Amino acid sequence: GVTPFQFPIYMVILAVAGRSLRQRSVLIAHNVTPHESSRTDRLLTTWMYRCVRGVLAHSPAEAHRAQQFGATAMHELLPLHFDADPRRRTSPERQKLLAFIGFGRPYKGLDLLIEALARSRSGFRLEVLGEFWSDAEVFRLQAERLGIAEYCEFRAGYGTSHDVTELLDRADALVLPYRSATSSQLPRLAFLRGTP
């Protein structure tokens, strides 16, 4: 998606490219607009899509959204771009561990997962790996307020391929409580590792 932060550099690139190259250019859009988009984001997106020949989206729904912004758009399934070999679990041992991987942003629903864990009284632990859109302390405080801080571990920061696969291999399940989502390679990666 186009955000006000990125827009100036995109415009510089398109200006330097010149009209001829712009008319042959295709933008790749994972998200047509940011998940927490504003009216400004939508205006910039419309303007940007008018400068190029087309938009390649990661899902039919996002291609349709791009078309609503006036773009000539299509979608394509991309191969998994993550270095992880298939793995089959050899031990049925349950660790009582849930994994949440990715950005800690409002649309990802991490707060909902913490709330559900507190309500379930299941004894499951939660390990969160990823970068946070805001301060991870918000989630730590929520877990503490709900009385489950001892069951939650927050590993704030960039997760390498090794970090992600190591956590998936220990977890009983990957949990993705999105409020809204366009696409994610995480379910495919989890299934590849034998993790529900």
Backbone as CSV, one residue per row, in Angstrom:
resi,resn,N_x,N_y,N_z,CA_x,CA_y,CA_z,C_x,C_y,C_z
1,GLY,0.819,-1.189,0.000,0.000,0.000,0.000,0.857,1.245,0.000
2,VAL,0.319,2.319,-0.471,1.014,3.589,-0.500,0.688,4.334,0.792
3,THR,1.705,4.743,1.510,1.508,5.532,2.721,2.145,6.894,2.515
4,PRO,1.710,7.906,3.274,2.320,9.229,3.124,3.835,9.195,3.323
5,PHE,4.312,8.302,4.172,5.749,8.184,4.419,6.499,7.728,3.162
6,GLN,5.924,6.782,2.412,6.587,6.222,1.237,6.337,7.024,-0.035
7,PHE,5.238,7.741,-0.069,4.808,8.402,-1.288,5.881,9.277,-1.943
8,PRO,6.592,10.137,-1.195,7.583,11.010,-1.859,8.651,10.238,-2.639
9,ILE,9.178,9.163,-2.069,10.234,8.433,-2.786,9.666,7.705,-4.003
10,TYR,8.431,7.201,-3.892,7.808,6.576,-5.060,7.661,7.594,-6.192
11,MET,7.254,8.806,-5.845,7.062,9.836,-6.860,8.391,10.237,-7.499
12,VAL,9.459,10.294,-6.692,10.786,10.606,-7.245,11.199,9.516,-8.233
13,ILE,11.020,8.259,-7.847,11.385,7.148,-8.731,10.602,7.212,-10.030
14,LEU,9.294,7.443,-9.933,8.472,7.506,-11.143,8.825,8.721,-12.008
15,ALA,9.151,9.844,-11.375,9.532,11.039,-12.141,10.839,10.805,-12.890
16,VAL,11.821,10.200,-12.215,13.113,9.919,-12.839,12.947,8.895,-13.967
17,ALA,12.036,7.952,-13.773,11.817,6.918,-14.787,11.330,7.502,-16.105
18,GLY,10.570,8.581,-16.047,10.056,9.194,-17.268,8.766,8.537,-17.739
19,ARG,8.034,9.271,-18.546,6.705,8.844,-18.991,6.733,7.507,-19.730
20,SER,7.705,7.319,-20.602,7.775,6.091,-21.395,7.928,4.857,-20.507
21,LEU,8.820,4.935,-19.529,9.039,3.805,-18.627,7.845,3.599,-17.687
22,ARG,7.246,4.696,-17.229,6.066,4.586,-16.354,4.940,3.842,-17.056
23,GLN,4.778,4.076,-18.357,3.697,3.430,-19.099,3.940,1.935,-19.283
24,ARG,5.169,1.478,-19.011,5.481,0.051,-19.086,5.675,-0.554,-17.699
25,SER,5.487,0.230,-16.637,5.769,-0.214,-15.271,4.545,-0.835,-14.604
26,VAL,4.829,-1.813,-13.760,3.796,-2.476,-12.971,4.208,-2.398,-11.503
27,LEU,3.296,-1.989,-10.659,3.534,-1.962,-9.218,3.112,-3.286,-8.608
28,ILE,3.879,-3.789,-7.672,3.504,-4.983,-6.917,2.918,-4.505,-5.596
29,ALA,1.669,-4.890,-5.336,0.968,-4.416,-4.141,0.543,-5.595,-3.282
30,HIS,1.235,-5.777,-2.168,0.813,-6.800,-1.203,-0.514,-6.379,-0.595
31,ASN,-0.594,-5.132,-0.149,-1.830,-4.524,0.321,-2.066,-3.287,-0.530
32,VAL,-3.217,-3.185,-1.137,-3.507,-2.040,-1.994,-3.492,-0.750,-1.186
33,THR,-4.058,-0.786,0.011,-3.965,0.339,0.937,-3.507,-0.224,2.277
34,PRO,-2.928,0.602,3.121,-2.532,0.118,4.439,-3.743,-0.399,5.223
35,HIS,-3.520,-1.340,6.124,-4.618,-1.889,6.918,-5.315,-0.811,7.733
36,GLU,-4.550,0.103,8.295,-5.137,1.216,9.030,-5.036,2.451,8.143
37,SER,-5.817,2.480,7.062,-5.659,3.538,6.065,-6.498,4.769,6.389
38,SER,-6.049,5.877,5.848,-6.739,7.147,6.007,-7.208,7.625,4.636
39,ARG,-7.938,8.715,4.636,-8.379,9.302,3.376,-7.167,9.725,2.535
40,THR,-6.138,10.228,3.203,-4.908,10.621,2.499,-4.279,9.427,1.802
41,ASP,-4.209,8.277,2.490,-3.660,7.066,1.872,-4.427,6.705,0.607
42,ARG,-5.734,6.788,0.671,-6.559,6.417,-0.486,-6.362,7.384,-1.656
43,LEU,-6.222,8.673,-1.352,-5.967,9.649,-2.416,-4.608,9.417,-3.073
44,LEU,-3.594,9.165,-2.264,-2.251,8.909,-2.800,-2.226,7.633,-3.635
45,THR,-2.952,6.612,-3.162,-3.027,5.354,-3.897,-3.642,5.575,-5.272
46,THR,-4.748,6.305,-5.339,-5.407,6.592,-6.614,-4.439,7.297,-7.560
47,TRP,-3.748,8.290,-7.047,-2.823,9.057,-7.875,-1.672,8.187,-8.363
48,MET,-1.124,7.369,-7.457,0.003,6.500,-7.811,-0.397,5.513,-8.912
49,TYR,-1.564,4.893,-8.776,-1.977,3.878,-9.736,-2.255,4.463,-11.115
50,ARG,-2.524,5.751,-11.177,-2.731,6.398,-12.471,-1.411,6.643,-13.199
51,CYS,-0.299,6.546,-12.476,1.017,6.826,-13.063,1.665,5.607,-13.721
52,VAL,1.102,4.433,-13.511,1.732,3.212,-14.028,0.751,2.435,-14.899
53,ARG,1.298,1.455,-15.588,0.461,0.672,-16.494,-0.477,-0.271,-15.748
54,GLY,0.013,-0.877,-14.658,-0.833,-1.831,-13.962,-0.338,-2.138,-12.563
55,VAL,-1.120,-2.969,-11.879,-0.825,-3.373,-10.507,-0.931,-4.887,-10.427
56,LEU,0.067,-5.506,-9.825,0.063,-6.938,-9.573,-0.197,-7.131,-8.085
57,ALA,-1.316,-7.762,-7.755,-1.695,-7.963,-6.352,-1.502,-9.418,-5.968
58,HIS,-1.526,-9.692,-4.662,-1.281,-11.039,-4.157,-2.543,-11.855,-3.946
59,SER,-3.712,-11.266,-4.186,-4.956,-12.012,-4.020,-6.014,-11.411,-4.942
60,PRO,-7.034,-12.197,-5.288,-8.114,-11.649,-6.122,-8.811,-10.463,-5.451
61,ALA,-8.981,-10.523,-4.121,-9.654,-9.432,-3.412,-8.851,-8.141,-3.511
62,GLU,-7.514,-8.237,-3.381,-6.685,-7.037,-3.484,-6.626,-6.520,-4.923
63,ALA,-6.656,-7.411,-5.901,-6.707,-6.966,-7.301,-7.994,-6.192,-7.550
64,HIS,-9.093,-6.691,-7.001,-10.380,-6.004,-7.140,-10.320,-4.624,-6.475
65,ARG,-9.709,-4.549,-5.295,-9.575,-3.249,-4.609,-8.751,-2.284,-5.459
66,ALA,-7.680,-2.779,-6.080,-6.858,-1.914,-6.938,-7.674,-1.391,-8.116
67,GLN,-8.527,-2.247,-8.665,-9.394,-1.825,-9.773,-10.348,-0.720,-9.325
68,GLN,-10.790,-0.795,-8.066,-11.670,0.255,-7.540,-10.944,1.596,-7.439
69,PHE,-9.616,1.559,-7.399,-8.820,2.784,-7.388,-8.429,3.202,-8.808
70,GLY,-8.993,2.549,-9.807,-8.749,2.919,-11.193,-7.575,2.222,-11.849
71,ALA,-6.993,1.233,-11.195,-5.833,0.537,-11.752,-6.249,-0.607,-12.660
72,THR,-5.417,-0.882,-13.632,-5.522,-2.137,-14.363,-4.781,-3.137,-13.485
73,ALA,-5.507,-4.113,-12.947,-4.895,-4.977,-11.940,-5.172,-6.443,-12.210
74,MET,-4.231,-7.259,-11.777,-4.376,-8.708,-11.823,-3.712,-9.276,-10.581
75,HIS,-3.943,-10.554,-10.314,-3.315,-11.167,-9.144,-2.563,-12.419,-9.575
76,GLU,-1.628,-12.811,-8.746,-0.826,-14.002,-9.023,-0.399,-14.614,-7.702
77,LEU,-0.421,-15.944,-7.636,0.072,-16.651,-6.460,1.592,-16.717,-6.560
78,LEU,2.270,-16.215,-5.548,3.725,-16.215,-5.552,4.257,-17.411,-4.772
79,PRO,5.414,-17.928,-5.160,5.989,-19.042,-4.400,6.401,-18.587,-3.010
80,LEU,6.476,-19.536,-2.090,6.918,-19.242,-0.737,8.338,-18.683,-0.803
81,HIS,8.554,-17.498,-0.276,9.881,-16.877,-0.341,10.530,-16.896,1.037
82,PHE,10.586,-18.077,1.582,11.118,-18.240,2.927,11.957,-19.502,2.920
83,ASP,13.151,-19.425,3.463,14.068,-20.553,3.448,13.717,-21.536,4.564
84,ALA,12.889,-22.537,4.237,12.490,-23.524,5.245,12.188,-24.846,4.560
85,ASP,12.866,-25.871,4.972,12.614,-27.198,4.420,11.386,-27.807,5.083
86,PRO,10.682,-28.679,4.356,9.550,-29.369,4.976,10.026,-30.205,6.162
87,ARG,9.193,-30.327,7.162,9.540,-31.086,8.364,8.287,-31.801,8.848
88,ARG,8.448,-33.012,9.249,7.339,-33.752,9.841,7.685,-34.033,11.283
89,ARG,6.767,-33.728,12.168,7.013,-33.955,13.585,7.134,-35.446,13.855
90,THR,8.138,-35.796,14.613,8.329,-37.205,14.944,7.756,-37.530,16.309
91,SER,7.556,-36.497,17.139,7.050,-36.734,18.488,5.698,-36.058,18.670
92,PRO,4.717,-36.788,19.189,3.405,-36.175,19.421,3.350,-35.377,20.732
93,GLU,4.509,-35.201,21.382,4.545,-34.469,22.653,3.950,-33.081,22.505
94,ARG,3.070,-32.750,23.426,2.480,-31.417,23.428,3.268,-30.532,24.380
95,GLN,3.621,-29.364,23.881,4.363,-28.397,24.686,3.418,-27.396,25.361
96,LYS,2.139,-27.447,24.967,1.160,-26.457,25.424,1.663,-25.047,25.125
97,LEU,2.131,-24.886,23.874,2.692,-23.612,23.436,1.981,-23.137,22.171
98,LEU,1.514,-21.897,22.209,0.935,-21.247,21.038,1.936,-20.215,20.535
99,ALA,2.029,-20.077,19.227,2.957,-19.114,18.627,2.178,-18.029,17.891
100,PHE,2.620,-16.803,18.061,2.136,-15.667,17.282,3.377,-15.052,16.659
101,ILE,3.387,-14.939,15.328,4.570,-14.447,14.616,4.147,-13.304,13.706
102,GLY,4.935,-12.243,13.707,4.671,-11.140,12.790,4.629,-9.806,13.484
103,PHE,4.230,-8.806,12.729,4.146,-7.462,13.279,3.043,-7.367,14.327
104,GLY,3.325,-6.703,15.405,2.307,-6.435,16.406,1.568,-5.163,16.033
105,ARG,0.638,-5.284,15.108,-0.162,-4.144,14.651,-1.617,-4.388,15.032
106,PRO,-2.404,-3.321,15.172,-3.791,-3.497,15.617,-4.597,-4.507,14.801
107,TYR,-4.446,-4.525,13.460,-5.259,-5.424,12.655,-4.899,-6.897,12.850
108,LYS,-3.739,-7.189,13.432,-3.311,-8.579,13.612,-4.003,-9.262,14.791
109,GLY,-4.615,-8.499,15.702,-5.430,-9.089,16.758,-4.688,-9.753,17.900
110,LEU,-3.448,-9.366,18.151,-2.705,-9.963,19.261,-3.420,-9.730,20.587
111,ASP,-4.016,-8.563,20.748,-4.757,-8.289,21.981,-5.918,-9.268,22.164
112,LEU,-6.550,-9.663,21.060,-7.644,-10.643,21.127,-7.122,-12.011,21.568
113,LEU,-5.955,-12.372,21.091,-5.350,-13.652,21.464,-5.014,-13.678,22.956
114,ILE,-4.461,-12.593,23.448,-4.132,-12.527,24.878,-5.403,-12.634,25.712
115,GLU,-6.446,-11.932,25.283,-7.740,-12.000,25.978,-8.298,-13.430,25.963
116,ALA,-8.240,-14.085,24.818,-8.754,-15.453,24.710,-7.955,-16.416,25.576
117,LEU,-6.656,-16.242,25.617,-5.810,-17.097,26.443,-6.173,-16.943,27.918
118,ALA,-6.419,-15.712,28.334,-6.807,-15.463,29.730,-8.158,-16.098,30.050
119,ARG,-9.083,-16.031,29.127,-10.418,-16.592,29.355,-10.416,-18.117,29.349
120,SER,-9.515,-18.700,28.587,-9.541,-20.155,28.404,-9.070,-20.930,29.627
121,ARG,-8.192,-20.329,30.419,-7.638,-21.019,31.598,-7.096,-22.396,31.212
122,SER,-6.492,-22.475,30.035,-6.060,-23.754,29.472,-4.671,-24.183,29.927
123,GLY,-3.904,-23.258,30.459,-2.525,-23.579,30.814,-1.575,-23.482,29.637
124,PHE,-2.082,-23.098,28.477,-1.212,-22.897,27.320,-0.349,-21.669,27.553
125,ARG,0.863,-21.720,27.021,1.748,-20.567,27.025,1.684,-19.926,25.643
126,LEU,2.010,-18.656,25.592,2.031,-17.918,24.332,3.407,-17.311,24.140
127,GLU,3.983,-17.558,22.971,5.255,-16.928,22.622,5.021,-16.065,21.391
128,VAL,5.355,-14.782,21.522,5.160,-13.812,20.452,6.526,-13.434,19.893
129,LEU,6.672,-13.554,18.581,7.923,-13.210,17.912,7.626,-12.205,16.815
130,GLY,8.214,-11.023,16.905,8.029,-10.059,15.834,8.276,-8.637,16.258
131,GLU,8.185,-7.766,15.284,8.353,-6.344,15.530,6.999,-5.746,15.882
132,PHE,7.023,-4.721,16.699,5.778,-4.123,17.159,5.575,-2.754,16.543
133,TRP,4.355,-2.508,16.067,3.988,-1.234,15.451,4.061,-0.126,16.494
134,SER,3.640,-0.495,17.705,3.785,0.409,18.842,4.627,-0.337,19.877
135,ASP,4.615,0.081,21.080,5.432,-0.515,22.127,4.886,-1.881,22.548
136,ALA,5.745,-2.878,22.625,5.339,-4.216,23.077,4.846,-4.185,24.519
137,GLU,5.206,-3.156,25.234,4.804,-3.037,26.636,3.284,-3.032,26.801
138,VAL,2.574,-2.537,25.803,1.100,-2.531,25.845,0.582,-3.959,26.018
139,PHE,1.163,-4.890,25.294,0.722,-6.285,25.364,1.189,-6.947,26.657
140,ARG,2.384,-6.609,27.099,2.860,-7.131,28.388,1.944,-6.684,29.528
141,LEU,1.558,-5.417,29.495,0.676,-4.888,30.535,-0.704,-5.538,30.470
142,GLN,-1.194,-5.799,29.268,-2.483,-6.478,29.126,-2.417,-7.874,29.747
143,ALA,-1.355,-8.617,29.449,-1.191,-9.961,30.013,-1.092,-9.902,31.534
144,GLU,-0.386,-8.904,32.029,-0.250,-8.749,33.480,-1.605,-8.427,34.123
145,ARG,-2.347,-7.515,33.510,-3.664,-7.118,34.025,-4.622,-8.309,34.057
146,LEU,-4.495,-9.200,33.072,-5.384,-10.362,32.985,-4.871,-11.554,33.801
147,GLY,-3.724,-11.393,34.449,-3.194,-12.444,35.306,-2.516,-13.594,34.593
148,ILE,-2.047,-13.346,33.364,-1.391,-14.430,32.615,0.020,-14.052,32.167
149,ALA,0.631,-13.057,32.796,1.969,-12.609,32.392,2.976,-13.753,32.403
150,GLU,2.858,-14.667,33.355,3.799,-15.776,33.444,3.655,-16.756,32.281
151,TYR,2.539,-16.681,31.558,2.293,-17.574,30.423,2.620,-16.931,29.080
152,CYS,3.081,-15.689,29.085,3.322,-14.958,27.838,4.775,-14.505,27.745
153,GLU,5.385,-14.776,26.621,6.744,-14.311,26.345,6.712,-13.476,25.077
154,PHE,7.291,-12.272,25.141,7.310,-11.365,23.999,8.743,-11.191,23.531
155,ARG,9.041,-11.683,22.335,10.375,-11.548,21.744,10.299,-10.465,20.672
156,ALA,10.457,-9.220,21.095,10.332,-8.086,20.182,11.575,-7.974,19.309
157,GLY,11.356,-7.772,18.013,12.457,-7.599,17.075,12.258,-8.444,15.838
158,TYR,13.139,-8.269,14.902,13.073,-8.995,13.638,13.317,-10.478,13.875
159,GLY,12.442,-11.317,13.348,12.612,-12.765,13.440,13.268,-13.303,12.184
160,THR,14.427,-13.910,12.317,15.112,-14.501,11.161,14.389,-15.775,10.730
161,SER,14.779,-16.327,9.588,14.210,-17.598,9.125,14.393,-18.670,10.193
162,HIS,15.572,-18.690,10.811,15.846,-19.676,11.856,14.934,-19.460,13.064
163,ASP,14.776,-18.204,13.497,13.916,-17.904,14.649,12.488,-18.384,14.410
164,VAL,11.972,-18.110,13.220,10.584,-18.454,12.895,10.400,-19.963,12.855
165,THR,11.269,-20.659,12.136,11.100,-22.112,12.033,11.349,-22.800,13.375
166,GLU,12.272,-22.288,14.164,12.538,-22.875,15.485,11.305,-22.755,16.373
167,LEU,10.643,-21.610,16.351,9.425,-21.429,17.152,8.298,-22.310,16.625
168,LEU,8.124,-22.349,15.325,7.071,-23.208,14.756,7.287,-24.675,15.124
169,ASP,8.533,-25.106,15.169,8.833,-26.501,15.477,8.551,-26.840,16.938
170,ARG,8.575,-25.846,17.823,8.272,-26.083,19.240,6.800,-25.908,19.564
171,ALA,6.081,-25.155,18.740,4.700,-24.785,19.052,3.708,-25.885,18.710
172,ASP,2.629,-25.930,19.500,1.513,-26.828,19.182,0.666,-26.253,18.062
173,ALA,0.631,-24.933,17.955,-0.151,-24.288,16.897,0.334,-22.862,16.679
174,LEU,0.212,-22.420,15.438,0.407,-21.023,15.094,-0.974,-20.390,15.144
175,VAL,-1.105,-19.277,15.854,-2.405,-18.622,15.983,-2.339,-17.262,15.309
176,LEU,-3.268,-17.017,14.391,-3.308,-15.770,13.628,-4.690,-15.129,13.776
177,PRO,-4.928,-14.407,14.866,-6.266,-13.874,15.139,-6.560,-12.539,14.441
178,TYR,-6.288,-12.463,13.171,-6.421,-11.220,12.426,-7.836,-10.641,12.523
179,ARG,-7.913,-9.324,12.674,-9.189,-8.630,12.521,-9.517,-8.509,11.028
180,SER,-8.483,-8.317,10.227,-8.627,-8.295,8.767,-7.287,-8.724,8.196
181,ALA,-7.324,-9.343,7.037,-6.067,-9.812,6.438,-6.204,-9.838,4.927
182,THR,-5.095,-9.633,4.251,-5.070,-9.755,2.797,-4.412,-11.071,2.409
183,SER,-3.255,-11.322,2.948,-2.580,-12.595,2.708,-1.408,-12.704,3.666
184,SER,-0.943,-13.926,3.855,0.210,-14.161,4.711,0.828,-15.481,4.297
185,GLN,2.149,-15.531,4.322,2.810,-16.798,4.023,2.927,-17.669,5.268
186,LEU,2.582,-17.124,6.437,2.754,-17.869,7.688,1.958,-19.171,7.750
187,PRO,0.676,-19.211,7.348,-0.018,-20.513,7.389,0.666,-21.562,6.511
188,ARG,1.089,-21.169,5.322,1.772,-22.121,4.434,3.060,-22.615,5.059
189,LEU,3.798,-21.699,5.669,5.053,-22.068,6.301,4.805,-22.995,7.486
190,ALA,3.792,-22.706,8.300,3.470,-23.550,9.450,3.098,-24.947,8.982
191,PHE,2.242,-25.049,7.977,1.849,-26.379,7.470,3.054,-27.128,6.910
192,LEU,3.952,-26.387,6.248,5.174,-26.989,5.725,5.995,-27.613,6.851
193,ARG,5.951,-26.980,8.022,6.709,-27.476,9.186,5.903,-28.483,9.989
194,GLY,4.680,-28.787,9.588,3.855,-29.740,10.327,3.188,-29.140,11.549
195,THR,3.037,-27.826,11.566,2.417,-27.136,12.705,1.041,-26.646,12.301
196,PRO,0.008,-27.036,13.061,-1.344,-26.551,12.721,-1.465,-25.046,12.893
